[in-house]
Amino acid sequence: MTGAENENRSGELANASLDAQARAWIVRLTSGSATQADADACAAWRANPDHEAAFRVAARLWQQTGPALRTSVSAPDMQALPRPTRRQVLRRAAWGAGAASLAAGGGAIALRWPELSATYRTGTGEVRSVRLPDGTRLDLDAQTALDLETIGQRHVVSLHAGALVVTAPESVSVTIWAGDTRTSTRPAQTAELAVTCRPADDVAGWFGHADVGIACLSGEADFQSRASVTPMRLRAGYGVETGHGAGTVHGIDTATAAAWRRGLLVFRDTPLAAVVSDLNRYRSGRIMLASAAATSRRVTGVFHLDRPDEALASIGTALGLIEYRLGAGLVVLR
């Protein structure tokens, strides 16, 4: 065998190993027993462009074949994956210091498919801005995942989870898909839209339904949901939500609709479950509600994103809730 053939053969073997690792990552993260540390380790592995390319190939394969991929991954492949380091685990402090804490606190995470393969993702407590060459700006809140496709002067954003503010110049058209909704900016004027997308039951599932909220901060946009045949026109100062009988256009406070961009969380008669969901996006670990009585409470207040535990303590005191801490990161409210 010639030197060139040997080099080609080595490259093929390296690619084969990389593909196997990528498939093993997909299987691990979709197993239902993955932890936040596993997700962190996978993100670090994907930072290498070759690894990311292999991961996307494996992701497409999973989307096409589903569980069949699981049976094609061998035990050695799974064992060969890098385990999260002690530093990673301690840095995240996600679920305490051991397997017992993980099990007791529900430490396993379930990643939804679109979030796993999204082009743009933010982590816990991370806020990020993406500026496109034509002046379009995407502001991503913590734990947000989206895909972006550009066709000529039109951008198509698929928001899979989290919160997003889109600022579109007058010469650019932006369409935002979130859950079963579609919102498009109108031409000839600058538009700014705040969009939220959360699992309907606040429990991540592979193909679960999502509750969506659209707030028009400036300009105009056309909103349509599969539940409504007629599109709705949104003007500045108005918004619409889906789920739980919602779906009518109503007035909004544009100053607080996306206050997270200014480092604030603003709640006005907000269900405690939704408040906890927001706090969990900025805080390592997990806050859980232990009883139906706790989930029926509502919260009004302004809190700082960089002090989620301070917000948690204030809310607990105001509502008369008892706080139980299990391990380093798990908090149970009742």
C-alpha positions as CSV (number, residue, x, y, z in Angstrom):
1,M,0.0,0.0,0.0
2,T,1.4,3.4,-1.0
3,G,1.9,6.3,1.4
4,A,-1.0,8.2,-0.1
5,E,-3.2,5.1,0.3
6,N,-2.1,4.8,3.9
7,E,-2.9,8.4,4.6
8,N,-6.4,8.0,3.0
9,R,-7.0,4.9,5.0
10,S,-6.1,6.7,8.2
11,G,-8.4,9.5,7.4
12,E,-11.3,7.1,6.8
13,L,-10.7,5.4,10.1
14,A,-10.5,8.7,11.9
15,N,-13.8,9.8,10.3
16,A,-15.4,6.5,11.1
17,S,-14.4,6.9,14.8
18,L,-15.7,10.5,14.8
19,D,-19.0,9.4,13.3
20,A,-19.4,6.7,16.0
21,Q,-18.7,9.2,18.7
22,A,-21.3,11.6,17.3
23,R,-23.9,8.9,17.1
24,A,-23.1,7.9,20.7
25,W,-23.6,11.5,21.8
26,I,-27.0,11.6,20.2
27,V,-28.0,8.3,22.0
28,R,-26.7,9.5,25.3
29,L,-28.4,12.9,25.2
30,T,-31.8,11.4,24.1
31,S,-31.7,8.5,26.6
32,G,-33.7,10.3,29.3
33,S,-30.9,9.7,31.8
34,A,-28.5,12.4,30.6
35,T,-27.5,15.1,33.0
36,Q,-26.6,18.8,32.6
37,A,-23.0,17.8,32.9
38,D,-23.4,15.5,29.9
39,A,-24.9,18.3,27.9
40,D,-22.0,20.5,28.9
41,A,-19.5,17.9,27.9
42,C,-21.2,17.4,24.5
43,A,-21.1,21.2,23.9
44,A,-17.4,21.2,24.6
45,W,-16.9,18.3,22.2
46,R,-18.9,20.0,19.5
47,A,-16.7,23.1,19.7
48,N,-14.3,21.4,17.3
49,P,-15.6,22.1,13.7
50,D,-15.0,18.5,12.6
51,H,-16.9,17.2,15.6
52,E,-19.8,19.6,14.9
53,A,-20.0,18.4,11.3
54,A,-20.1,14.8,12.4
55,F,-22.7,15.6,15.0
56,R,-25.0,17.2,12.5
57,V,-24.8,14.2,10.2
58,A,-25.7,12.0,13.1
59,A,-28.5,14.3,14.0
60,R,-30.0,14.1,10.6
61,L,-29.7,10.3,10.7
62,W,-31.5,10.3,14.0
63,Q,-34.3,12.5,12.7
64,Q,-34.8,10.0,9.8
65,T,-34.4,6.7,11.6
66,G,-35.2,7.5,15.3
67,P,-34.6,4.7,17.7
68,A,-32.9,2.5,15.0
69,L,-29.8,4.6,15.6
70,R,-29.7,3.6,19.2
71,T,-29.2,-0.1,18.3
72,S,-26.3,0.8,16.0
73,V,-24.2,2.3,18.8
74,S,-21.9,-0.2,20.5
75,A,-21.0,-0.2,24.2
76,P,-17.3,0.6,23.4
77,D,-18.5,3.7,21.5
78,M,-20.5,4.8,24.5
79,Q,-17.6,4.1,26.9
80,A,-15.2,6.0,24.7
81,L,-17.1,9.3,25.1
82,P,-15.4,11.8,27.4
83,R,-17.1,12.0,30.8
84,P,-17.7,15.4,32.3
85,T,-14.8,16.5,34.5
86,R,-15.2,17.3,38.2
87,R,-14.6,20.9,37.3
88,Q,-17.5,20.9,34.8
89,V,-19.8,19.3,37.4
90,L,-18.8,21.7,40.2
91,R,-18.9,24.8,37.9
92,R,-22.5,24.0,36.9
93,A,-23.5,22.8,40.4
94,A,-26.5,21.5,38.7
95,W,-27.7,18.8,41.0
96,G,-25.5,18.4,44.0
97,A,-22.4,16.3,44.6
98,G,-23.4,12.7,43.8
99,A,-25.5,10.2,42.0
100,A,-27.9,10.1,45.0
101,S,-28.6,13.8,44.7
102,L,-29.1,13.5,40.9
103,A,-31.6,10.8,41.3
104,A,-33.5,12.4,44.2
105,G,-33.6,15.8,42.4
106,G,-34.6,14.6,39.0
107,G,-31.2,15.4,37.7
108,A,-31.7,13.8,34.4
109,I,-32.5,16.1,31.5
110,A,-34.6,15.4,28.4
111,L,-33.5,17.4,25.4
112,R,-36.0,18.1,22.7
113,W,-34.8,17.3,19.2
114,P,-34.8,20.8,17.7
115,E,-33.0,22.2,20.7
116,L,-30.3,19.5,20.4
117,S,-29.6,20.4,16.7
118,A,-30.2,24.1,16.7
119,T,-27.8,26.5,14.9
120,Y,-27.9,29.1,17.7
121,R,-28.1,28.1,21.3
122,T,-27.6,29.9,24.7
123,G,-26.9,28.2,28.0
124,T,-28.1,28.9,31.5
125,G,-27.7,32.6,32.3
126,E,-26.3,33.4,28.9
127,V,-27.8,36.2,26.8
128,R,-26.4,36.6,23.3
129,S,-26.9,39.0,20.3
130,V,-26.5,37.9,16.7
131,R,-26.1,40.7,14.1
132,L,-26.6,39.9,10.4
133,P,-24.9,41.7,7.5
134,D,-28.1,43.4,6.5
135,G,-28.7,45.0,9.9
136,T,-31.1,42.4,11.3
137,R,-30.5,41.7,14.9
138,L,-31.4,38.7,17.0
139,D,-31.2,38.9,20.8
140,L,-31.4,35.5,22.5
141,D,-32.4,35.1,26.1
142,A,-31.0,32.3,28.3
143,Q,-31.7,28.7,27.3
144,T,-32.8,29.7,23.8
145,A,-32.5,27.5,20.7
146,L,-33.2,28.6,17.1
147,D,-32.4,27.9,13.5
148,L,-31.9,30.6,10.9
149,E,-32.3,30.4,7.1
150,T,-31.7,33.3,4.8
151,I,-33.3,33.4,1.3
152,G,-32.4,36.6,-0.5
153,Q,-33.7,39.5,1.6
154,R,-35.8,37.3,3.7
155,H,-34.8,35.6,7.0
156,V,-36.7,32.6,8.4
157,V,-36.2,32.0,12.1
158,S,-37.4,28.8,13.7
159,L,-37.6,29.4,17.5
160,H,-37.6,26.0,19.3
161,A,-37.3,27.2,22.9
162,G,-36.6,30.2,25.0
163,A,-37.1,33.9,24.3
164,L,-36.0,36.1,21.4
165,V,-36.2,39.7,20.2
166,V,-35.9,40.3,16.4
167,T,-35.1,43.7,15.1
168,A,-35.7,43.9,11.3
169,P,-34.8,46.9,9.1
170,E,-37.4,48.2,6.8
171,S,-35.7,46.6,3.7
172,V,-35.7,43.1,5.2
173,S,-38.5,40.6,5.8
174,V,-38.3,38.3,8.8
175,T,-40.6,35.3,9.4
176,I,-40.6,33.6,12.8
177,W,-41.9,30.1,13.3
178,A,-42.6,29.2,16.9
179,G,-44.7,26.2,17.9
180,D,-47.6,26.2,15.5
181,T,-47.5,29.9,14.9
182,R,-46.0,32.1,12.1
183,T,-45.2,35.8,12.5
184,S,-43.9,38.0,9.7
185,T,-42.7,41.6,9.8
186,R,-44.3,44.0,7.3
187,P,-42.2,45.8,4.8
188,A,-41.4,49.5,4.5
189,Q,-40.8,50.0,8.3
190,T,-38.5,48.8,11.0
191,A,-40.1,46.2,13.2
192,E,-39.1,44.8,16.6
193,L,-40.8,41.6,17.9
194,A,-40.4,39.8,21.2
195,V,-41.2,36.1,21.0
196,T,-41.3,33.4,23.7
197,C,-41.7,29.7,23.2
198,R,-42.1,27.3,26.1
199,P,-43.2,23.7,26.3
200,A,-47.0,23.8,27.1
201,D,-46.6,21.8,30.3
202,D,-43.1,23.1,31.0
203,V,-41.8,19.6,30.7
204,A,-39.4,19.1,27.7
205,G,-40.5,16.4,25.4
206,W,-39.4,15.4,21.9
207,F,-42.5,16.5,20.1
208,G,-44.5,18.3,22.8
209,H,-46.7,21.3,22.2
210,A,-45.5,24.8,22.9
211,D,-47.1,27.9,24.3
212,V,-46.0,31.0,22.3
213,G,-46.2,34.7,23.0
214,I,-45.6,37.5,20.5
215,A,-45.2,41.1,21.5
216,C,-44.9,43.8,18.8
217,L,-42.5,46.4,20.3
218,S,-42.4,48.6,17.1
219,G,-43.6,48.5,13.5
220,E,-46.2,45.9,12.4
221,A,-46.4,42.2,11.9
222,D,-48.8,39.5,10.7
223,F,-49.5,36.7,13.1
224,Q,-51.2,33.4,12.3
225,S,-51.8,30.2,14.2
226,R,-53.0,26.9,13.0
227,A,-55.9,27.3,15.4
228,S,-57.0,30.4,13.5
229,V,-57.8,30.7,9.7
230,T,-57.6,34.5,9.6
231,P,-54.2,36.2,10.2
232,M,-54.0,38.8,12.9
233,R,-52.4,42.2,12.4
234,L,-50.1,43.2,15.3
235,R,-49.2,46.8,15.8
236,A,-46.7,48.4,18.2
237,G,-47.9,48.0,21.7
238,Y,-50.0,44.8,21.1
239,G,-49.4,41.1,21.5
240,V,-50.9,37.7,21.4
241,E,-50.4,34.4,23.2
242,T,-51.4,30.8,22.5
243,G,-52.6,28.1,24.8
244,H,-55.2,27.9,27.6
245,G,-57.9,29.6,25.6
246,A,-55.7,32.6,24.7
247,G,-55.4,33.9,21.1
248,T,-56.8,37.4,21.1
249,V,-54.8,40.5,20.4
250,H,-54.3,42.7,23.6
251,G,-52.3,45.6,24.7
252,I,-48.8,45.1,26.2
253,D,-46.3,47.2,28.1
254,T,-43.4,47.6,25.6
255,A,-41.1,48.7,28.3
256,T,-41.2,45.4,30.1
257,A,-42.0,42.9,27.4
258,A,-38.4,42.0,26.9
259,A,-36.9,43.4,30.1
260,W,-34.3,40.6,30.2
261,R,-32.3,42.6,27.6
262,R,-31.7,45.2,30.4
263,G,-30.9,42.5,33.0
264,L,-34.3,42.4,34.6
265,L,-37.1,40.0,35.1
266,V,-40.5,41.7,35.4
267,F,-43.6,39.8,36.6
268,R,-47.1,41.2,36.8
269,D,-49.7,38.8,38.2
270,T,-47.6,36.0,36.6
271,P,-48.3,32.4,37.6
272,L,-45.7,31.1,39.9
273,A,-45.0,28.1,37.6
274,A,-44.0,30.5,34.8
275,V,-41.9,32.6,37.2
276,V,-40.0,29.4,38.3
277,S,-39.5,28.4,34.7
278,D,-37.9,31.8,34.0
279,L,-35.7,31.6,37.1
280,N,-34.5,28.2,36.1
281,R,-33.1,29.6,32.9
282,Y,-30.7,31.9,34.9
283,R,-29.8,29.7,37.8
284,S,-27.6,26.6,38.0
285,G,-29.5,23.6,39.4
286,R,-33.3,23.4,39.5
287,I,-36.2,24.9,41.3
288,M,-39.2,22.6,41.7
289,L,-42.8,23.2,42.9
290,A,-43.9,20.5,45.3
291,S,-47.6,21.1,45.5
292,A,-50.7,22.3,43.6
293,A,-51.1,25.0,46.1
294,A,-47.7,26.5,45.2
295,T,-48.4,26.3,41.5
296,S,-51.7,28.3,41.9
297,R,-49.9,31.4,43.4
298,R,-49.1,34.5,41.3
299,V,-46.2,36.9,41.4
300,T,-45.7,40.6,40.8
301,G,-42.3,42.2,41.1
302,V,-39.0,43.2,39.4
303,F,-35.9,41.2,39.9
304,H,-32.3,41.2,38.6
305,L,-31.2,38.3,36.3
306,D,-27.8,38.1,37.9
307,R,-29.3,37.5,41.4
308,P,-31.8,34.7,40.9
309,D,-31.4,33.3,44.4
310,E,-32.2,36.7,45.8
311,A,-35.4,36.7,43.6
312,L,-36.2,33.2,44.8
313,A,-35.9,34.3,48.5
314,S,-38.1,37.4,48.0
315,I,-40.8,35.4,46.2
316,G,-40.8,32.7,48.8
317,T,-41.2,35.3,51.6
318,A,-43.9,37.2,49.8
319,L,-46.0,34.1,49.1
320,G,-45.3,32.3,52.4
321,L,-43.6,29.3,50.7
322,I,-41.3,26.9,52.5
323,E,-37.9,26.3,50.8
324,Y,-36.1,23.0,51.0
325,R,-32.6,22.7,49.6
326,L,-31.3,19.3,48.5
327,G,-27.6,19.3,47.4
328,A,-26.0,22.3,45.8
329,G,-28.5,23.2,43.2
330,L,-31.9,21.7,43.9
331,V,-34.6,23.8,45.6
332,V,-38.1,22.5,46.4
333,L,-40.8,25.1,47.1
334,R,-44.1,24.2,48.9
